[in-house]
Every structure is written in structure tokens, then in C-alpha cells.
Amino acid sequence: MKNTKYFIGLDVHKEKTTYVVKDRIGNILLQGETATLYTNLYERLEPYLKQSIIGLESSTSYYTLYQNFLKKHYNIKVANTIQLRQLIAKNDKLDAKRLAEMLRLGTFPCSYIPDEKIQRIRSLVQVRHSLMEEKVRCNTRIQAFLDRNGVIMPSYKAFSKKWRQSLMQYMGSGEISMELRHEYDHFLFLEKKMEQLDQELQGYARKNWMKEYYAVQSITGIGPIVACYVIAHILPIERFSSHRKLRRYAGVVPTCKESGNKISRGRIPKTSSRRLLRWALIQAANTIGKTDTNLGRYYRKKKKQKKNAGIAKVAVASSLVDILYKVLTTKKAYLGKN
């Protein structure tokens, strides 16, 4: 900060970026808009860059700009958008000014920026999850079509092998709707793409984080795919100073407010900075709930007490985070009976 003379705030959007340059006492030296291209921003900001700190918000368009400034060894920070929204009200016209001002005052809420390997596995996980969600929607549309048209299917689990055989028999008998044919073809396409992506995802995780990948799977309830979700959103584990920090990050503990000597605990937040991580933990908790383990018995006890499976799953997911923290910190298989 001693050699820093300028503070540059960037409000980055897909098409354009608003920039503001402030000096140490808060005067605005330069402001304007330009296309979201490194060359355009460099041309406008070049006189200030060597003695500046650059701040921008995390968004879908920030990463390329961030990497370009970083490669040129400029001092750049990315704001944690969740903390940022707690500090200020959103206003696009003022965002760049506020970012520059927070840099100047030392109140800029920094966000962790993953390296290229973590960024890639996160992207693979995101694509895989999107395919899975579309597959679920496709399943729902197929079953809705069958119900709408009074087609009685056998009492097998939907989309199991025998259920599909019955569906194929129905589709092969007489004239069928084009809607059903297209939906089922789409389902098969999504299923094939997910299988291919699952193989690529697991191979990438094994190649780059072999110890962590197999150590995480030593925990009951965590399979190869959930392990990839965990690696993508938790590593490097060193950025969490304790298992409590990891719990908060994963969104599996209630919100807490303190005022004076009063502490009030609220609900589990509906949104989390790592939505897919929480989804993976809940899937693992659901599997654990069916096992004869300590956590499995804890799940059933909690479910009976609260009469709510959702609360029980979150409680198990929270305990699971503690085990994950220990396993990822030591990089050794879990030997306990979770």
C-alpha cells in the first residue's frame, strides 16, 4: 500500500466495463466506459497501472480480464460478491466508484480466485450438473406425457431397465407421438453425454489430485462423482483455517446474528456461494442415512426427532464437512466408522 498511488474500480459486464480511478485522498482522476477487452482497458488505464491496485467484482465475465492483468504482474483483487452485497446497496452506476473507494480505505472484501486446474474441474462439474438437471426435466416431461395420455406403465422404478423396456414396447406398438420420440431421444443423448463427461471428470481428478480423490472416497456415502464435486469446490484446503469456516462456506450451518450479548440463530441459508458443493454433501448424507454407521444412526434419530428428512440430511452434511476437513488436511484415508 505504501507505493500505491491509485485505486482502480472496474464494474465488469459482458459487453462493457465501467472504470474509475481514484487517488489516495479520494479524488476521481479518470472515469468512463469501454468494451470488456483487456486491450481497451489497458489503453485507458496504462498511466496509472504500475502504481495502482485494481478491484473488480466476481462475475461470469471477469476471469479473462483478471488473468491478463495478473500475467502482467499488476496488483489486482476480486471482490467477494456475497460480502459486498452485505456492505453496500447495488447500483451499476456507482459500483466502480465504490470498489475504488473500498480499495483506498482498505475495506475491499477479497474473494478466492482458483488456479487454472481448479477452474477447469469446476467448469466440468458445472457442465455435468447442468446436463443432470436437464435430464431430470426431460424425465419429468416424459412421465407427464404418459400420464396425460393415459398410458399405464408397470410398477418398476421410473427409467430403470425394465421400465425402459416397457416404454420401448409401447413406443414400438402402433403410431406414437413425435413429442414422446423426441423427448426419449433427448433423454438418451443426455445420458450418453453424462457418461462421457463423468469419465473425463474422474480422469482429470485422478490425474491432478490422486491422494485427495481416493482419500475422500474412503468416507462412507461419497462416490467418485461426489468426490469430484468436493475437490472442485473445497481445494486447496489450506484456505480454510478450521472446519467451522468450511461448514460456513458449504452453507450447511444456520445463519447467526449477534447484537450485544444476544445471539440468535436463524435458518440454513437458501442460497450458498457453493450451491453445487452443498448439493453433493446432501446427496452423500442421503446415502449415509441408509447405512449402519454412526452418522447413519444419527440421521435416523434426527429425522425421528424433527420429523423432517431435510433437517436430518443437513445435520449429517454438517458433520460430514468435519470429516472432509480432516481427510483433506492429512490427505489420508478416513479410518473411522462415520
Secondary structure as the mmCIF struct_conf table of DSSP 4:
data_model
#
loop_
_struct_conf.conf_type_id
_struct_conf.id
_struct_conf.beg_label_comp_id
_struct_conf.beg_label_asym_id
_struct_conf.beg_label_seq_id
_struct_conf.end_label_comp_id
_struct_conf.end_label_asym_id
_struct_conf.end_label_seq_id
TURN_TY1_P TURN_TY1_P1 LYS A 2 ASN A 3
STRN STRN1 TYR A 6 VAL A 12
BEND BEND1 LYS A 14 GLU A 15
STRN STRN2 LYS A 16 LYS A 22
TURN_TY1_P TURN_TY1_P2 ARG A 24 ILE A 25
STRN STRN3 ILE A 28 ALA A 35
BEND BEND2 THR A 36 THR A 36
HELX_RH_AL_P HELX_RH_AL_P1 TYR A 38 LEU A 49
TURN_TY1_P TURN_TY1_P3 LYS A 50 GLN A 51
STRN STRN4 SER A 52 GLU A 57
TURN_TY1_P TURN_TY1_P4 THR A 60 SER A 61
HELX_RH_AL_P HELX_RH_AL_P2 TYR A 62 LYS A 71
TURN_TY1_P TURN_TY1_P5 LYS A 72 HIS A 73
STRN STRN5 ASN A 75 ALA A 79
HELX_RH_AL_P HELX_RH_AL_P3 THR A 81 LEU A 87
BEND BEND3 ILE A 88 ILE A 88
HELX_RH_AL_P HELX_RH_AL_P4 ASP A 92 LEU A 105
TURN_TY1_P TURN_TY1_P6 GLY A 106 GLY A 106
STRN STRN6 CYS A 110 CYS A 110
HELX_RH_AL_P HELX_RH_AL_P5 GLU A 116 ARG A 148
TURN_TY1_P TURN_TY1_P7 ASN A 149 GLY A 150
BEND BEND4 SER A 155 TYR A 156
HELX_LH_PP_P HELX_LH_PP_P1 LYS A 157 LYS A 157
TURN_TY1_P TURN_TY1_P8 ALA A 158 PHE A 159
BEND BEND5 SER A 160 SER A 160
HELX_RH_AL_P HELX_RH_AL_P6 LYS A 161 GLY A 172
BEND BEND6 SER A 173 GLY A 174
HELX_RH_AL_P HELX_RH_AL_P7 MET A 178 ASN A 208
HELX_RH_AL_P HELX_RH_AL_P8 MET A 210 VAL A 216
TURN_TY1_P TURN_TY1_P9 GLN A 217 SER A 218
BEND BEND7 ILE A 219 ILE A 219
TURN_TY1_P TURN_TY1_P10 THR A 220 GLY A 221
HELX_RH_AL_P HELX_RH_AL_P9 PRO A 224 ILE A 234
BEND BEND8 PRO A 236 PRO A 236
HELX_RH_3T_P HELX_RH_3T_P1 ILE A 237 ARG A 239
BEND BEND9 SER A 241 SER A 242
HELX_RH_AL_P HELX_RH_AL_P10 HIS A 243 ALA A 250
TURN_TY1_P TURN_TY1_P11 GLY A 251 GLY A 251
BEND BEND10 VAL A 253 VAL A 253
STRN STRN7 CYS A 256 SER A 259
TURN_TY1_P TURN_TY1_P12 GLY A 260 ASN A 261
STRN STRN8 LYS A 262 ARG A 265
HELX_LH_PP_P HELX_LH_PP_P2 ARG A 267 PRO A 269
BEND BEND11 LYS A 270 LYS A 270
TURN_TY1_P TURN_TY1_P13 SER A 273 ARG A 274
HELX_RH_AL_P HELX_RH_AL_P11 ARG A 275 ILE A 288
TURN_TY1_P TURN_TY1_P14 GLY A 289 LYS A 290
BEND BEND12 THR A 291 THR A 293
HELX_RH_AL_P HELX_RH_AL_P12 ASN A 294 LYS A 306
TURN_TY1_P TURN_TY1_P15 LYS A 307 LYS A 307
HELX_RH_AL_P HELX_RH_AL_P13 ALA A 309 THR A 330
TURN_TY1_P TURN_TY1_P16 LYS A 331 LYS A 331
BEND BEND13 LYS A 332 LYS A 332
BEND BEND14 GLY A 336 GLY A 336
#
